[in-house]
Amino acid sequence: MEQPIDFKEFEISLKAELPPFNWPETLQALWWDAKGDWEKAHHLVDNMNTAVAKWIHAYLHRKEGDLWNADYWYKSAGRSRRSQALEEEFAELFNIARLEET
């Protein structure tokens, strides 16, 4: 499957057992998070060094409730912790991650 053109296509992809292998790892991490597997999502971005991966890492720790760790990763990504709802941040991350090169 090609990268989703919108969030609706992303939601449809969640019916599969695995994310498409040709998606960027950042988008795959968001896919695993949307499937409820925080561990797999975290594992994918844990050692990545891009700003988007660091931001996703921060988001995951914010979602987990580990705000100290989240703040570390937000700073590492050149951002500050979001005050918006997690769902809004997820949507913003999705729009950025889907445009990354594989």
C-alpha positions, 0 to 999 in steps of 0.5 A: 500500500502506498502512503495514505493520502489522508487520515481516512486511508490511514484508518482503513489501513488499521484493519491490517495486521501489520503496517505497510513495509514501504511506509516510513518508520515514523508513520509505521510508529504512528500506525502501531500507536493507533493500533494500541501497541505503544511498545512497538511504536516506541521501539521504532522511534527509540533510536531514530535521530530525525526531528520527526522521530524525536517528536513522535517519541515525545508524543508517546511519552506524553501519552504514557504520562511520563512528562519529564521524559516527554519534555526531554524528547520535545526539547531534543526535537526543537519543540515544547510540550503541546497543550493540545489534545493528544488526538490533535497532536497525533493528527499533526504528526500523521500529516508530517510523517506521511510526507517523509521519504521511505 
